[in-house]
Amino acid sequence: MEFQTLFRELTHSTEMIRVLLAGIGGEEARIKPSKSSWSILEVICHLHDEEREDFREHLDFILYRQHEKWHPIAPMAWVKLRKYNQQDFNKMKSRFFREREKSLAWLRGLRRVDWKIKYKSQYGSMSAEEMLANWVAHDNLHVRQLVELRRMHIERIAKHCNLQYAGEW
C-alpha cells in the first residue's frame, strides 16, 4: 500500500477544506441550497464527528483493538440530533482542524503496520488499507460538496451577473 501517498492526500485535503472555509461567515455557513441538502456548517460538523468517531477510531480498531466491539455510527441522523446547523461555525472549524491534527500526528506515529489486517464485525469486513483509503475518499467527497456550496455563494453575491463566461457549471 502507498501509505505515504494516502497520508499526503489526507494532508492536502485538510488544506483544501481550510481554504474552502476561508471568508465564510457564520450566517453564510448556515445557508442550505435546499431543505434536504447540507449547509457548509453541517459539512464541517459532520467532518468533525467523522474524524473523532469514525475514521481514526475505526482504523485504530482494525489495527490494534481486534477484540473490541466496533461501535455503530449514525452520520445522517447526527445532523439533526446534534443540531449541526445551530452550532458556532468558527468553533466547529477550530474543533475539526484540531481533531485532524490529532489524526495526522497519530498516523505519522504508526510503525510497522500490517495494512492488510482486517476487522470483521456485524457491519462487514474491512482492512486497514481500505479504511485509510476511504478516509481520503470521504474528504474528497466533502471537498467537492464544499466547492459546490462555494459556487452557490458566488452565484448569490453575483446574482445580477451572467456567469456563463466563466464556463459551464
N, C-alpha and C positions, 0 to 999 in steps of 0.2 A: 504494500500500500504506500501511497505517496503522502505520508503524514505531513511532511514539511509543506507540500503544495496545498493540502487542505487547510492546514493551520494558517498559511499565508492568506488563503482565500477568506477565512474567517476574520482575520485581522483587517483585510481590505474592506470586507463588507461592513465591519464596525465603523470604519471611517466614512464609507458611503452613507450609512444611516446617520452619522453625525452631521454630515453636510446636508443631507436631505431635510433634517430637522432645523437647520440654521434659518434664522429670520422669521420663524413661525411663532406667533404669539399664542397665548392661552386660549383666547376665544376662537381664533382661526383654527387651532388644533382640534376643536370640538365639532367643526362642520363636517357633516356627513353628506356624501353625494346623493344618497337615497336612504330610506328608512332601514333597509336591510344591509347596507354596506357599512364599513368601519370608517371612523374618523382617524386622523393622524394620532390623536391622543389614545384612541383604542388600540391602534397598532403598537405604540410604544409600551403601553401597559401589558399587552399580550407578549411582546418580546421580553419584557422584564420577567413576567411569570414563567415563560417557557425557559428562560435562562436559568432561573433558580430551581424550578420544579420538574423540568423535563430533561433537556439535553445533557447538561453537566451531571445532574443527579442520576439519570438513567445510564449514561456512559460509565459512571462510577459503579453502578450495579453490575453492568456487564463485565467490567474489568476486575473488580475487587470484592463484590458482595453477592456472589452467585447463590449463597444460602439464604439471602433475604428476599422477602416478597416484593415484587415490583409494584409500586403504588400507581393507581389509576390517576389520570389527569382528565380535565374537562375544559379545554381551552375555549370552546364555543360558549359554554354555559358561564364561564368566568366573566365574560364581557358584561353580562347583566348582573350576575351575583356579586361581583366585586366593583360594580358601578364604575367601570373604566372611564366613561365619558364625563364623570363628575370629579375625577382626580385632578391634582395640580400638575399641569404639563411640565413645568420646569423641574419639579421634584421627581416626577417619573422618568424624565430624561436622565437626570443625575443617577437615579437608582439603577436604571438599565445599564448605563455605562460603567457604574461601579461593579455591578454583577458581571458584566462582560470582562472587565479587567481581572476579576477573580477567576473567571473561566480560562482566560488566556494564560494567566500565571499557573493555574493548575495543569493545563495542557502542556505548557513548557516544561513543567516539572516531571512529567511522566517519563519513566525509564523502562527499558526492556519490556515493551508492551506486546502482547500477543493480540494483534488486531483481528485475527480470525476467530477468537474466542466468541462463543455465542451464549446468549442468555435465553432460556426457554421459560415462558410464562403462559398464563391463560390467554394472553394477548397475542401470542405467537412467539417466533424466534427471531433474534436479531444479533448480528455480530457487532463487535466494537467498531469495526471499519464502516459498516453500514450506518451505525448511529452517528459517527462523525460526519460522514458524507451527507446524511440527512440534515444535520445541524447546519452545514454550509448551504445546502439547497433551500432550507427553510429561510435563512437570511435572504437569499436571492429572491424568494417569493415575496417577502415583505419589502425589499428594496424596490422591486417592480411596483408593488402596491403604493409605496410612498412616492415614487415617480409619478404615478397616475394621479395621486392626490395633489402633488405639487402642480401638475398640469392644470387640474381643476382650479387651483388657486390663481394661476396665471390667467386663465380664462375669465375668472371672476373679476380680477383687478383690471383687466383689459377688455371688459365686456363690450365696449363700443368699438373695438378694433376688429378688423378682419385678420384672422391669424393664418389664413391659407398660404401666405407667402412662406411661412415657417416650414411648411411641408405637411403632408397628410398625417394625421394622428389617428 
